Amino acid sequence: MMTCTIEPAFYDTDALGHINNTRVPAWFELARNELFRLFTPNLDPRQWRLILARVEVDYHAELHYGHDVTIHTYISRLGNSSFTVTQEAHQNGQVTNTGHTVMVHFDHQTKSAIPIEGELRQALESHLETRETEPA
């Protein structure tokens, strides 16, 4: 499992006084950087080997300014060329959000999915976990 801590900024809040719901997907993407480095170590977009196929976020509780948010990231499904990344946002000991993102190992020149094999597969397997938050 990968962990990332976010310190919410004042501009992350909305008119209701809590963290705007549009920030969570952006924070989840930021927390996937360690995972992205498995595919593209220098994060150079010209060498990118992934595409995003699906994103879903569930909102369980409000997030608040002034308290760090910890995001746990792990692989909940590993297929031939795609995988599901599951993420949980925690604040003050409570799970506030869960998210599931389907990513595809992709060759942008041929516009086709490519198998996840060898050391890359082993690296992803090291982050593979099954939990109750896995999508049905």
Secondary structure, 3 states (H helix, E strand, C coil): CEEEEECCCHHHECCCCCECCCHHHHHHHHHCHHHHHHHCCCCCHHHCCEEEEEEEEEECCCCCCCCCEEEEEEEEEECCCEEEEEEEEEECCEEEEEEEEEEEEEECCCCEECCCCHHHHHHHHCCECCCCCCCC
